């Protein structure tokens, strides 16, 4: 485990330890290699341990992803803010 992986592990373990019922998956792609870090809080002991196939409801954060993608495409000249959808 490298330093970055160890940092993810320690920070996420501390975070989920404070939650009553939580599962969390952190995915990292570095140098073309994907790594998955699953976590489960103590209160979620009956929930299955998450993995790279676990689906989460992301709610309103999808708006952030959409606008971020839009800004990248506008910057690259693929789309214009005046284009119709």
C-alpha positions in Angstrom: 0.0 0.0 0.0 1.4 3.4 -1.0 1.2 6.6 1.0 -1.8 7.8 -1.0 -3.7 4.6 -0.4 -2.8 4.7 3.3 -4.2 8.2 3.5 -7.5 7.3 1.9 -7.7 4.3 4.2 -7.1 6.2 7.4 -9.2 9.2 6.6 -12.2 7.1 5.4 -12.0 4.7 8.4 -12.1 7.7 10.7 -15.0 9.2 8.8 -17.2 6.1 8.8 -16.4 5.4 12.4 -18.3 8.5 13.4 -21.4 7.6 11.4 -24.3 5.4 12.6 -25.1 3.6 9.4 -23.0 4.3 6.3 -21.3 2.5 3.5 -18.8 4.3 1.3 -16.7 3.4 -1.7 -13.8 5.5 -2.9 -12.6 4.8 -6.4 -9.2 6.1 -7.6 -7.7 5.9 -11.1 -4.0 6.6 -11.2 -1.6 5.8 -14.0 -4.4 3.8 -15.7 -4.9 1.5 -12.6 -8.2 1.5 -10.8 -8.3 1.0 -7.1 -11.4 0.6 -4.9 -11.6 1.2 -1.2 -14.8 -0.1 0.5 -15.9 1.1 4.0 -18.8 0.3 6.3 -19.6 2.0 9.6 -20.0 -0.1 12.7 -23.8 0.6 12.7 -24.1 -0.8 9.2 -22.8 -4.3 10.1 -25.8 -5.9 8.4 -25.4 -4.0 5.1 -23.2 -5.8 2.5 -19.7 -4.5 2.2 -19.6 -2.2 -0.8 -17.5 -3.0 -3.8 -16.8 -1.6 -7.3 -20.3 -2.7 -8.4 -22.2 -1.1 -5.6 -24.8 1.4 -6.8 -25.4 4.6 -4.9 -28.1 7.2 -5.2 -26.2 10.4 -5.8 -29.1 12.8 -5.7 -28.4 16.5 -6.4 -24.6 16.0 -6.8 -25.4 14.8 -10.3 -25.9 18.5 -11.2 -22.3 19.2 -10.3 -21.1 16.4 -12.5 -23.3 17.6 -15.4 -22.1 21.2 -15.2 -18.5 20.1 -14.8 -18.7 17.9 -17.9 -20.5 20.8 -19.8 -17.7 23.2 -18.9 -15.0 20.8 -20.1 -16.9 20.3 -23.4 -17.3 24.0 -23.9 -13.6 24.6 -23.1 -12.6 22.0 -25.7 -14.9 23.5 -28.3 -17.2 20.4 -28.5 -20.2 22.4 -27.3 -21.3 26.0 -27.0 -23.4 27.4 -24.2 -25.8 28.5 -26.9 -26.3 25.0 -28.3 -29.8 23.5 -27.9 -30.2 20.3 -26.1 
